[in-house]
Amino acid sequence: MHGWIILDKPLALGSTNAVGAVKRAFREAGCGKVKVGHGGTLDPLATGVLPIAIGEATKLAGRMLDSDKIYDFTIQFGAQTDTLDAEGKVVATSDARPTDDQIDGILPQFTGPIEQVPPTYSALKVNGQRAYDLARGGQDVELAMRAVTIHSLIRYPSSRGDYERLSETTLSAHVSKGTYIRSLARDIALALGTVGHVTMLRRTKAGPFGLDRAITLDKLFEFAKDARISEAMLPLEAGLDGIPALPLTPEQAAFLKQGRVLDGMVANDGLHLAKLGETPVALVMAQAGMIRVERGFNLGTAKD
């Protein structure tokens, strides 16, 4: 059991609880204790793509944290909350409402490299403590501005006329790691001369995984009850989409299993998935004919 479950996370379920639910599904399927981790936190009030790494795929979860994401989100104008979403209390209001044309006009300001201040209610640490814990305790929290990249920002058409005032708008954002959609929504509203907060947030893609490959928890438990949970899984290498394979001989695979460096191999510089036949052995870095292990996989493919 090594690979990925791409969960379509439901509303109100935290990422840690989602991992616990997947573990229960594997126990119901009779798989015993299975190592499980997630590839990027998704807020309880958000839904959508949550990559769950199983077994040796957990060694790739960190790469998923660094990957680009795509989100659909709705900004409700007229009220800003302390959490920047529908869960918080209102801290600012405005009677101003933008038009479609006004929204389209400011989106280029938020496309490309930008800087944003993360939400006070976030998991970032301040002096060793989570920012949301400090905020809930009534402390003033100051978070540093950070550089992120918005690769694209698209507005979904509304049913209103171009010059009618809108109470909300829905956008799709393709963003780099570290981007906070709640902060993006706050800043877009402020640029429009009003305030706002997120009322809907759905992740439609994380790294190579999209909603087309996602499964609901209910469906996962159906597979588990029928002892078919492996049918819900994607292979380990699905998390390495676009990384070329590097075929190995049994002797080369054994060397890499021991953490040794292979010299004199013909391979383009960069990351490769070293494989013995169809079985992944290691994620490796090739440089000037030298092959070094970045992440080794204990799949029993090579003999020491």
C-alpha positions in Angstrom: 0.0 0.0 0.0 2.1 2.8 -1.4 0.6 5.7 -3.3 -2.0 8.5 -3.1 -5.6 8.9 -2.2 -6.8 12.2 -3.7 -9.6 13.2 -1.3 -12.3 15.7 -2.2 -12.3 17.1 1.3 -15.8 18.0 2.6 -16.7 21.2 4.4 -15.9 21.5 8.1 -13.4 18.7 8.2 -9.8 19.6 9.1 -6.8 18.2 7.2 -5.6 16.2 10.3 -9.1 14.7 10.8 -9.1 13.8 7.1 -5.9 11.9 7.6 -7.5 10.1 10.5 -10.6 9.2 8.4 -8.4 7.7 5.7 -6.6 5.6 8.3 -9.9 4.3 9.5 -10.8 3.4 6.0 -7.6 1.3 5.6 -8.3 -0.4 8.9 -11.9 -1.2 7.7 -10.3 -2.7 4.6 -8.2 -5.0 6.7 -4.9 -3.3 5.8 -3.7 -3.0 9.4 -1.5 0.0 10.3 -0.7 2.1 7.3 1.5 5.3 7.3 -0.6 8.2 6.1 0.1 11.9 5.7 -1.4 14.9 3.8 0.3 17.0 1.1 -0.9 20.5 2.2 -3.3 21.8 4.8 -6.8 22.8 3.7 -8.8 24.9 6.1 -12.0 23.3 7.6 -14.1 25.9 5.8 -12.5 24.9 2.4 -13.4 21.9 0.3 -11.6 20.2 -2.6 -8.4 18.5 -3.5 -6.4 17.2 -0.5 -3.6 14.8 -1.5 -3.3 12.0 1.0 0.1 10.1 0.9 0.1 6.4 1.8 3.1 4.4 2.8 6.3 5.4 1.0 4.5 8.2 -0.8 4.7 10.1 2.5 8.3 10.8 1.6 7.0 13.0 -1.2 4.4 14.9 0.8 6.9 17.8 1.3 7.2 18.2 -2.4 3.4 18.6 -2.6 3.6 21.4 0.0 5.9 23.3 -2.4 3.6 22.8 -5.5 1.3 25.3 -7.1 -2.4 25.2 -6.3 -5.6 26.3 -8.0 -8.6 27.6 -6.0 -12.1 28.8 -6.7 -13.3 31.4 -4.2 -16.1 33.8 -3.6 -15.6 37.2 -2.0 -18.6 38.8 -0.3 -18.3 42.5 -0.3 -19.3 44.9 2.5 -17.9 43.2 5.6 -14.4 42.1 6.7 -14.0 39.6 9.5 -11.1 38.9 11.8 -10.5 35.5 10.2 -11.1 36.8 6.7 -13.7 34.1 6.2 -17.3 33.4 7.2 -16.3 31.9 10.5 -15.1 35.2 12.1 -16.6 38.2 13.6 -17.1 41.4 11.6 -14.4 44.0 12.2 -15.1 46.5 9.4 -18.0 47.3 7.1 -18.5 49.4 3.9 -21.5 50.3 1.8 -19.4 50.4 -1.4 -20.0 47.7 -4.0 -17.9 47.1 -7.1 -19.1 46.4 -10.7 -17.9 43.6 -12.9 -15.8 46.1 -14.9 -14.2 47.5 -11.8 -13.2 44.0 -10.7 -11.8 43.2 -14.1 -9.8 46.4 -14.0 -8.0 45.7 -10.7 -7.2 42.0 -11.2 -4.0 42.7 -13.2 -2.7 44.4 -10.0 -2.9 41.0 -8.3 -1.4 38.9 -11.1 2.3 38.0 -11.1 4.7 38.5 -8.2 3.0 40.2 -5.3 3.4 40.7 -1.6 0.7 39.9 0.9 0.3 39.9 4.7 -1.0 36.5 5.9 -4.2 36.3 7.9 -3.8 36.8 11.6 -5.8 33.5 12.0 -3.2 31.2 10.3 -0.9 28.4 11.3 2.2 30.5 11.0 4.3 30.6 14.1 5.2 33.8 16.0 7.8 33.2 18.7 7.1 29.5 18.6 3.4 29.8 18.9 0.7 29.5 16.2 -0.7 32.9 15.1 -4.3 31.7 15.5 -3.7 30.6 19.1 -2.3 34.0 19.9 -5.2 35.8 18.2 -7.8 33.6 19.9 -6.1 34.5 23.2 -6.7 38.2 22.5 -3.1 39.1 21.6 -2.2 41.5 18.8 -0.4 39.5 16.1 1.9 41.1 13.5 2.9 38.9 10.6 5.6 39.9 8.1 4.7 40.5 4.5 5.6 37.7 2.2 6.3 37.4 -1.5 4.1 35.0 -3.5 3.2 34.6 -7.2 -0.4 34.7 -8.6 0.1 32.9 -12.0 -3.5 33.7 -13.1 -6.6 35.3 -11.7 -9.9 34.8 -13.5 -13.3 36.1 -12.7 -16.3 33.9 -13.3 -19.0 35.8 -15.2 -21.9 37.1 -13.1 -25.6 37.3 -14.1 -25.6 41.0 -13.5 -24.9 43.7 -16.1 -21.4 45.1 -16.4 -22.3 48.3 -14.5 -24.5 46.8 -11.7 -23.1 46.8 -8.2 -22.2 43.3 -6.9 -22.5 42.0 -3.4 -20.1 39.2 -4.2 -17.9 37.8 -7.0 -16.3 34.4 -7.7 -12.7 34.0 -9.0 -10.3 31.3 -9.9 -6.6 31.7 -8.8 -3.6 29.7 -9.8 -1.0 30.5 -7.1 2.4 29.6 -5.8 3.1 27.9 -2.5 2.5 30.1 0.6 -0.3 32.1 -1.0 -3.3 32.8 1.3 -6.5 33.2 -0.6 -8.2 34.9 2.4 -5.5 37.6 2.2 -5.9 37.9 -1.5 -9.6 38.4 -1.1 -9.1 41.0 1.6 -6.7 42.9 -0.6 -8.8 42.8 -3.7 -11.8 44.2 -1.8 -9.6 47.0 -0.4 -8.3 47.8 -3.9 -12.0 48.2 -4.9 -12.6 50.7 -2.2 -14.6 48.4 0.0 -14.0 45.4 2.4 -14.7 41.8 2.0 -14.2 38.2 3.2 -14.2 34.7 1.7 -17.5 32.8 1.8 -16.5 29.9 -0.4 -13.1 28.3 -1.0 -12.6 25.2 -3.1 -9.2 23.8 -4.1 -9.5 22.4 -7.6 -5.9 21.4 -8.1 -2.8 20.7 -6.0 0.4 19.9 -7.9 -0.5 17.3 -10.5 -3.7 16.3 -8.8 -7.1 17.7 -9.9 -10.7 17.1 -8.9 -11.0 14.7 -11.8 -8.9 12.3 -9.7 -10.5 13.0 -6.4 -12.7 10.7 -4.3 -15.2 11.5 -1.5 -14.8 10.0 1.9 -18.1 8.2 1.5 -16.9 6.6 -1.7 -13.6 5.7 -0.1 -15.4 3.9 2.7 -17.5 2.0 0.2 -14.3 0.7 -1.4 -12.9 -0.2 2.1 -16.0 -2.2 3.0 -15.7 -4.2 -0.2 -11.9 -4.7 0.4 -11.2 -2.8 -2.8 -9.5 0.2 -1.3 -6.5 -0.2 -3.6 -8.8 0.7 -6.5 -9.1 4.2 -5.0 -5.3 4.7 -4.9 -3.0 6.3 -7.5 0.6 5.0 -7.8 3.4 6.6 -5.9 4.9 8.1 -9.1 1.6 10.0 -9.8 3.0 12.6 -7.4 6.0 13.0 -9.6 4.2 14.0 -12.8 6.6 15.4 -15.3 9.8 14.0 -13.7 11.5 11.6 -16.2 12.2 8.0 -15.4 15.7 6.6 -15.1 16.0 2.9 -15.7 18.4 0.9 -13.5 20.1 -2.4 -13.5 19.7 -4.6 -10.4 23.2 -3.7 -9.4 22.6 0.0 -9.8 19.3 -0.3 -7.8 21.2 -2.0 -5.0 23.8 0.8 -4.9 21.1 3.5 -4.6 19.3 1.5 -1.9 22.5 1.8 0.1 22.6 5.5 -0.4 25.7 5.3 -2.6 26.4 7.6 -5.6 26.4 6.3 -9.1 29.0 7.7 -11.4 29.2 7.8 -15.2 25.5 7.3 -16.0 24.0 9.0 -19.1 21.2 11.3 -17.9 20.2 14.9 -18.3 20.9 17.0 -15.3 18.0 17.4 -12.9 15.5 15.2 -11.0 14.7 11.7 -12.1 12.6 8.8 -10.8 15.1 5.9 -10.7 13.2 2.6 -11.4 14.0 -1.0 -11.5 11.6 -2.3 -14.1 8.2 -0.7 -13.1 9.1 -0.2 -9.4 10.4 3.1 -8.1 13.7 2.9 -6.2 14.5 6.5 -5.5 14.0 10.1 -6.5 17.5 11.1 -7.6 19.4 14.2 -8.7 21.6 13.8 -11.8 24.5 16.2 -12.3 27.4 15.8 -14.7 26.8 12.0 -14.8 26.6 11.7 -11.0 23.4 10.2 -9.6 22.6 11.1 -5.9 19.6 10.0 -3.9 17.2 12.7 -2.9 14.5 10.3 -1.5 14.8 6.6 -1.3 11.8 4.2 -1.4 11.7 1.0 0.6 9.7 -1.1 -1.8 11.9 -4.2 -1.7 13.0 -4.0 -5.2 16.8 -4.3 -4.8 19.0 -6.6 -2.8 21.7 -5.2 -0.5 
